[in-house]
Amino acid sequence: MKQKSIYIALLLLFTFACEDFVDVEPTHQEAISNGLVDMDDYEAATIGIHSALRANAYYGRTFGVLLDMMAEDIFETPESLGNQRAQTDWLYNSDDGEVAGFWLRAYQVVLRANTVLVGIDDIEGDDGRRNRLKAQALGLRALAHFDLLRAFGESYERNSQARGVPVKLDLSTENLARSTVEQVYDQIFSDLNEALILFGTADAAVTERTFFSELATNALMARVALYAGMNDLAIQAATTVINDASTGLISGTDFTNTWINARTAPGTASAQEVIWEVAYTFGQDSRVGSSLYFVPNNRVAFRPSSLWTDLFATPADDIRYTSYVREDSRRGNVLIPDKYEPNQGFNNFKVFRMGEMYLIRAEARANNGDDANAMTDLNTLRAARITGYVDENLTGNALENAIEVERRKELFVEGHRWFDIRRKGQGINRGPDFSAPAVTQSLNAGDFRFVWPIPIGELDANPNIKNDQNPGY
């Protein structure tokens, strides 16, 4: 018997996963919509959108540390159980569980966002509160569609007619075809622009870093625009975040505490650095980063590679190095990743940070030929992270390479490296830490495996996508 459509499966996921925040028992799309009867229900349902991001198949692993495992800055150790070998060796196919799990979870976020958006205008209540909830739902729907595009879309070009992913805007169980990359971008930007308008008329500013906010919307806009090659928009959105009174780059102990503290408390120095994070709860969720270092039994499955450590001229002077890795005396003082070690891994996953905003603006400015201001951004970030840093003056390819290196240092095991390699049209050449033949050493630029396969369950169930698998699978 063939699997039901992905959207039927999502309705079932919604039924069981949302019981903890809203008392509904949906059996089809009308039941979900009618189950939310007042603004308090919609507030709870908006929290439910956020909670879907905690899954292992989303920021718990797949869109966090797994993407770095697939590149070259960390390598697998003999302590690994090999659970992610299909991904680290690029052996995945359309029946891969990690790939299918992310597809399902991302569309679960879309479904939950749509559940809020399709019914909230019919509910009596304060318009400011309504606008805040709608803005958050729109922003999170844009995030999920963008992450799906990054993983499964054939191109990142803004106006590409290549195949993207299905765009889902309602609660119907209709089987949808893949939209073009251009159409997916159109919807993402539409959602983000509408969210910004609604946040401007909300009942209150969202300052808690675990809830999607106007700041997070601008940060996502900057990231999407950089991928799409829209440099002016990337600069504008990143600048909006950088210039906000509540944000700023932090240094030293403050930066280290960003990773030691389980969550970012409003008003702290860390709240200047962290723009938005996904909340994790002890005893309820899995440990962030546990696929790298499982704290309870001291099992280190992945360690930083020499390709990454060699990026640091003087490691002791760089707060990122000392905050992200440490020597382990129990293993002969080898380096292990301890970024997610505090609180036994029950840490919030930081999706948007100030360091990325400076790097986005620097890269977009360099793409526009504005080397001077791009270098200013790079120097500003480095000065905040490196003790005794002396400004450099780079241009052209040297500047572009320096920005790429800084992204690898700043965003280590935060889920960026794999996509950075792909969007820059590069390949992967792993270093001496990666042992052949157990580990594949290289992946050529443009290889079909940089684009993930559409899950077999979706192909089987959806006649509008059945013959639309990505090349090579």
Number of C-alpha atoms within 10 A of each C-alpha: 3 8 14 13 19 21 23 19 16 20 22 15 16 24 18 12 15 20 12 10 15 19 13 19 15 17 13 15 16 12 12 20 19 13 17 22 14 14 17 12 18 24 20 18 22 25 21 22 25 21 18 24 23 22 19 20 23 23 25 24 25 22 22 22 23 26 19 24 26 22 25 23 24 27 24 24 17 10 12 16 12 13 10 18 18 15 21 21 17 18 11 19 19 18 13 17 14 20 21 20 16 23 22 21 21 23 23 26 27 27 24 28 29 22 27 28 24 14 16 23 13 9 14 11 13 11 15 16 19 23 22 28 30 27 29 30 28 27 29 29 30 29 22 22 23 25 18 21 23 22 22 22 25 22 23 21 16 18 15 17 14 16 22 28 24 21 23 20 15 17 22 14 16 14 18 16 17 19 18 22 24 20 21 26 26 13 18 24 19 14 20 24 17 14 26 21 14 23 24 15 16 20 16 12 13 17 18 16 25 24 18 26 25 25 26 24 28 25 28 26 24 29 23 24 24 22 22 21 16 18 21 17 19 29 23 17 23 28 18 16 24 22 10 11 9 16 19 21 21 21 21 17 11 16 19 18 17 22 23 19 15 21 24 27 16 14 11 11 21 26 23 21 25 25 31 26 23 22 21 24 14 13 8 8 14 18 25 26 27 21 22 29 26 18 19 10 7 10 17 21 22 20 21 23 20 18 16 17 17 10 13 16 9 12 14 12 16 22 20 22 22 16 20 21 19 16 14 13 9 8 10 8 10 13 17 21 24 23 26 27 23 15 14 17 23 24 27 25 25 22 20 21 24 23 25 21 27 26 21 28 28 29 29 27 21 22 18 13 13 15 21 16 14 27 24 16 22 25 19 16 23 20 17 19 22 19 15 11 14 9 13 12 12 16 17 12 10 10 21 19 14 16 22 17 14 20 20 19 19 21 17 22 25 22 21 19 22 20 18 16 17 19 18 12 13 14 17 16 15 21 16 12 17 19 14 9 7 10 15 16 16 15 18 13 15 15 14 15 19 24 20 25 23 25 23 17 17 24 19 15 16 20 14 15 18 15 10 13 19 18 12 11 12
